[in-house]
Amino acid sequence: MAKKSKIVKSQKLLKKREAYLKSGKRKENRVSTRGVNRCKITGRSRGYMRFFGLSRLTFRELASKGELPGVVKSSK
């Protein structure tokens, strides 16, 4: 069973949320540089390499095929 204080707190937050939604005021995104880097080919956001604009998986595939100029395998 939940503590009484947690129940009261959740009810209070719900009332605040309802009032906020009814008012129609929305806060702007305060950070203007909140963009997400994504791979140009697959759209993957994780493992992004800025210099190439690709995810690590796509980079590895293209590098092994020899389609990226200037990229050489480190092992022979």
C-alpha positions as CSV (number, residue, x, y, z in Angstrom):
1,M,0.0,0.0,0.0
2,A,1.3,3.5,-0.9
3,K,2.1,6.0,1.7
4,K,-0.5,8.7,2.3
5,S,2.1,11.4,1.5
6,K,2.8,9.9,-1.9
7,I,-0.9,9.7,-2.7
8,V,-1.4,13.3,-1.8
9,K,1.7,14.4,-3.7
10,S,0.6,12.6,-6.9
11,Q,-2.9,14.1,-6.6
12,K,-1.3,17.6,-6.2
13,L,0.8,17.0,-9.3
14,L,-2.1,15.9,-11.3
15,K,-4.1,19.0,-10.4
16,K,-1.1,21.2,-11.4
17,R,-0.8,19.3,-14.7
18,E,-4.5,19.8,-15.5
19,A,-4.3,23.5,-14.8
20,Y,-1.2,23.8,-17.0
21,L,-2.9,22.0,-19.9
22,K,-6.0,24.1,-19.5
23,S,-4.1,27.4,-19.5
24,G,-2.7,26.7,-23.0
25,K,0.7,28.1,-22.1
26,R,3.6,26.1,-23.3
27,K,7.2,26.7,-22.5
28,E,9.5,27.2,-25.4
29,N,12.4,24.9,-25.8
30,R,15.0,26.9,-24.0
31,V,18.0,25.2,-25.7
32,S,18.1,26.2,-29.4
33,T,20.9,23.7,-30.1
34,R,19.0,20.6,-29.1
35,G,19.3,18.9,-32.5
36,V,20.0,15.2,-32.9
37,N,22.7,14.0,-35.2
38,R,21.5,11.1,-37.4
39,C,23.2,8.9,-40.0
40,K,22.5,10.1,-43.5
41,I,21.9,6.6,-44.8
42,T,20.1,4.7,-42.1
43,G,18.9,7.4,-39.7
44,R,20.5,5.8,-36.7
45,S,21.2,8.3,-33.9
46,R,23.6,6.2,-31.8
47,G,27.2,5.7,-32.8
48,Y,27.3,8.8,-35.0
49,M,30.6,9.9,-36.5
50,R,30.5,13.7,-37.2
51,F,33.3,13.8,-39.7
52,F,31.6,11.4,-42.0
53,G,28.0,12.0,-41.1
54,L,27.4,8.2,-40.7
55,S,26.7,5.8,-37.9
56,R,29.5,3.4,-37.0
57,L,27.8,0.5,-38.6
58,T,27.3,2.2,-42.0
59,F,30.8,3.6,-41.8
60,R,32.2,0.1,-41.3
61,E,30.3,-1.3,-44.2
62,L,31.3,1.4,-46.6
63,A,34.9,1.4,-45.4
64,S,35.3,-2.3,-45.9
65,K,33.9,-2.0,-49.4
66,G,36.4,0.8,-50.1
67,E,33.7,3.4,-50.9
68,L,35.0,6.0,-48.4
69,P,37.9,8.0,-49.9
70,G,40.9,8.2,-47.6
71,V,39.8,5.5,-45.2
72,V,42.2,2.5,-44.9
73,K,42.0,-0.6,-42.8
74,S,44.4,-0.6,-39.9
75,S,45.1,-4.4,-40.1
76,K,46.1,-6.2,-43.2
